[in-house]
Amino acid sequence: MRASSLGWFTPYYGTLHWSNGTVVWQGYNPGNIDLKINCNGSGSGIFGTGACSGTLVMDWWFTYIAPQNRNYAHTIWVPFHGFYIVRSDDGFWTSKKAHARIDLTAVGYQYNYKATGSTNVFDLQDDNINVNDRFDGWRTMYYSDLLGADRAYLRVSASFYVYARGSGSTAQLNFSDGNANYMGVPWVYID
């Protein structure tokens, strides 16, 4: 480890909220988080009828003191323990579809918000699909920030999006049901 490395950090605060800002949970020193989002379509789906969609976002806040004016590299690890279901059976007189997606985003803050970095870690969609499987393991992203010698913040977000159109179509991201399914505590290594 270089002398200038700041080391490992865990979040000091977390917020689970819908994309419209409605807070589901928030608190200091977040541990494992249970979250689940699902949509079921209805009707024929023609012209976009019978569609359901939603986005659930988990924000983790980190803070540290930058000891000098320079660029800081953040390597972010987010642990996922859950499963997904994406199902749609489109026919000749219907327009059915199912979609599930997970993105990671990072943004720094020191005096003002910095540029945002993002990466997609899961994206599955189709009009004829019937897939369910586990989504486990650590997903990693990199973020860099130019900071002054002062307190700095980093917000890491995981967004969970589902969409289903037409009866029988469903999209689910489940990090809640049972003991094996949850969002773990992310880590950030700052160099």
C-alpha positions, 0 to 999 in steps of 0.5 A: 500500500502506497503512503498516500492510500487512504484505505478501506471505507464502509458507508456511514449512511444509507437510503432506500427510496423509489425513483420519485423520492419516496423513502422506504428506509434510511439510517446510519451505519447501514448493514444488510438491506432487504429490497424487492421490486416486481411488476406484472403486466396486464391486457394485450400490451398493444400500444403500450397498454397494461404496462407496469414499471418501477425503479428502486434505488439504494444510496450508500454515503461514504466520507473521508478526509482528503489529505492533499489536493490531488485526484483520488481513485475509488474502487467500489465493491457492491455485494449482491445476493438475490435472484431475478425472474423475467418472463413474457410470452408475446403472440401474434395479436399481443405486444408483451415484454419484460425487462429487468436492469441493475446499474451502479452509479457513483458521484463525489461531493466536496463543496458541490457535486462532481461528475457522475460515473455509472456502469450497468451490472445486469440487463435482461429483456425480451418479448419472448423470455422465460428466465429465472436465476440467481444474481450473486457476487461482488460487482465492481466499479471505478470512480475518480475525483479531483479533491482539495485537502478537506472532507469529501463525500462519495455516494454509491447508488444501485438502481433496480428497474423492472418493466412488464407489459401484457398479461402473464409478463413479469419482471422481478429483482428480489434481494429480500425473500428468505435468508440467502437474499439481501444486499450486502454492505459495499466497500470502497478502497480509496487511493 
